[in-house]
Amino acid sequence: MNTTAETTRAATTRAADADAAADAAAQARHARFGTLPEPIPLSALVAEVPATAKAGADYDAERSWLHYSCLALDLGGF
């Protein structure tokens, strides 16, 4: 028959074994993955470039129809 002291001792032993297993797992993860990389500063992610005029930015109203798309016209319906 188990006494209260034996039950408490068994529970304490199981808890210690679980803590040791968790520590071993943590050490294995740390050995495999190491630490997280250093955060990248925001200044390294942003590049400022002066604005320039886009190529072909001038609008030609007479030739704008060349870029018009209509499915009915593409199928030859008109």
Residue frames relative to the residue before (quaternion, step in Angstrom):
aa qw qx qy qz dx dy dz
M 1.0000 0.0000 0.0000 0.0000 0.00 0.00 0.00
N 0.3902 -0.7268 0.5223 0.2160 3.56 -0.93 0.99
T 0.2849 -0.7309 0.5919 0.1849 3.48 -1.03 0.80
T 0.6808 -0.4775 0.3583 0.4244 3.52 -1.27 0.21
A 0.6370 0.5308 -0.3279 0.4527 3.59 0.99 -0.76
E 0.6602 0.4960 -0.3065 0.4735 3.60 0.97 -0.85
T 0.6422 0.5161 -0.3180 0.4692 3.59 1.00 -0.80
T 0.6575 0.4989 -0.3027 0.4767 3.58 0.97 -0.86
R 0.6466 0.5164 -0.3116 0.4670 3.59 0.98 -0.86
A 0.6566 0.5027 -0.3099 0.4691 3.61 0.96 -0.83
A 0.6531 0.5031 -0.3146 0.4705 3.58 0.98 -0.81
T 0.6415 0.5165 -0.3188 0.4690 3.58 1.02 -0.81
T 0.6450 0.5175 -0.3160 0.4651 3.59 1.00 -0.82
R 0.6527 0.4997 -0.3165 0.4734 3.60 0.96 -0.85
A 0.6498 0.5093 -0.3192 0.4652 3.61 0.97 -0.80
A 0.6473 0.5046 -0.3160 0.4759 3.59 0.99 -0.78
D 0.6446 0.5068 -0.3212 0.4738 3.59 1.01 -0.78
A 0.6463 0.5088 -0.3200 0.4702 3.58 1.00 -0.79
D 0.6423 0.5110 -0.3228 0.4713 3.61 1.01 -0.78
A 0.6495 0.5095 -0.3159 0.4678 3.59 0.99 -0.83
A 0.6506 0.5025 -0.3159 0.4738 3.59 1.00 -0.81
A 0.6453 0.5092 -0.3221 0.4698 3.59 1.00 -0.79
D 0.6435 0.5120 -0.3181 0.4717 3.60 1.00 -0.80
A 0.6503 0.5078 -0.3166 0.4681 3.58 0.98 -0.83
A 0.6504 0.5053 -0.3140 0.4723 3.58 1.01 -0.81
A 0.6421 0.5163 -0.3226 0.4659 3.57 1.01 -0.80
Q 0.6540 0.4998 -0.3140 0.4732 3.58 0.97 -0.79
A 0.6370 0.5176 -0.3299 0.4664 3.60 1.01 -0.75
R 0.6506 0.5022 -0.3197 0.4715 3.62 0.97 -0.82
H 0.6600 0.5033 -0.3122 0.4623 3.56 0.94 -0.87
A 0.6484 0.5091 -0.3245 0.4637 3.60 1.00 -0.75
R 0.6988 0.4711 -0.2784 0.4607 3.57 1.01 -0.78
F 0.8179 0.2800 -0.1171 0.4889 3.56 0.77 -1.04
G 0.3488 -0.7548 0.4931 0.2558 3.59 1.16 -0.37
T 0.6805 -0.4402 0.3603 0.4620 3.54 -0.96 -0.86
L 0.6190 -0.5282 0.4186 0.4033 3.53 -1.29 0.23
P 0.5404 -0.6076 0.4530 0.3655 3.60 -1.08 0.56
E 0.6055 -0.5524 0.4273 0.3818 3.52 -1.24 0.46
P 0.5119 -0.6382 0.4619 0.3425 3.63 -0.99 0.70
I 0.4260 -0.6858 0.5303 0.2589 3.55 -1.10 0.75
P 0.4156 -0.7126 0.4919 0.2784 3.62 -0.73 0.95
L 0.6155 -0.5812 0.3970 0.3546 3.55 -1.13 0.71
S 0.6244 0.5588 -0.3470 0.4213 3.58 1.03 -0.72
A 0.6443 0.5084 -0.3252 0.4697 3.60 1.16 -0.48
L 0.6758 0.5026 -0.2896 0.4547 3.60 1.21 -0.42
V 0.7185 0.4139 -0.2269 0.5109 3.57 1.21 -0.43
A 0.0459 -0.7763 0.6285 0.0157 3.56 -0.91 0.93
E 0.2226 -0.7762 0.5779 0.1180 3.55 -0.75 1.04
V 0.0417 -0.7850 0.6170 -0.0355 3.53 -0.81 1.13
P 0.4589 -0.6817 0.4749 0.3148 3.61 -0.79 0.85
A 0.5142 -0.6542 0.4676 0.2984 3.54 -1.08 0.78
T 0.0706 -0.7735 0.6294 0.0246 3.54 -1.09 0.82
A 0.5870 -0.5576 0.4408 0.3875 3.56 -1.22 0.37
K 0.4488 -0.6862 0.5033 0.2727 3.56 -0.97 0.86
A 0.5465 -0.5881 0.4742 0.3615 3.56 -1.16 0.56
G 0.8236 0.1744 -0.1534 0.5174 3.57 -0.85 0.94
A 0.3227 0.7783 -0.4858 0.2324 3.57 1.14 0.51
D 0.5893 0.5627 -0.3914 0.4276 3.61 1.14 -0.38
Y 0.3326 -0.7615 0.5340 0.1557 3.54 -0.92 1.00
D 0.1157 -0.7814 0.6119 0.0413 3.55 -0.87 1.00
A 0.3246 -0.7889 0.4919 0.1741 3.57 -0.24 1.27
E 0.6418 0.5442 -0.3297 0.4281 3.61 1.04 -0.68
R 0.7701 0.3414 -0.1873 0.5053 3.59 1.04 -0.66
S 0.4104 0.7416 -0.4602 0.2645 3.61 1.23 0.05
W 0.5885 0.5947 -0.3705 0.4034 3.60 1.13 -0.51
L 0.5466 0.6275 -0.4022 0.3818 3.59 1.16 -0.37
H 0.7230 0.4081 -0.2328 0.5065 3.58 1.18 -0.53
Y 0.4483 0.6883 -0.4509 0.3492 3.57 1.27 0.19
S 0.0920 -0.7974 0.5953 0.0361 3.56 -0.93 0.88
C 0.0919 0.7732 -0.6190 0.1026 3.56 -0.81 1.03
L 0.4554 -0.7126 0.4605 0.2697 3.57 -0.66 1.09
A 0.6341 0.5340 -0.3412 0.4431 3.60 0.96 -0.79
L 0.6692 0.4734 -0.3027 0.4863 3.60 0.98 -0.80
D 0.6380 0.5317 -0.3351 0.4449 3.59 1.00 -0.74
L 0.6999 0.4449 -0.2665 0.4911 3.60 1.09 -0.66
G 0.5067 -0.6796 0.4087 0.3382 3.58 1.26 -0.06
G 0.3445 0.7781 -0.4683 0.2379 3.59 1.13 0.48
F 0.7674 0.3158 -0.1969 0.5221 3.59 1.14 -0.38
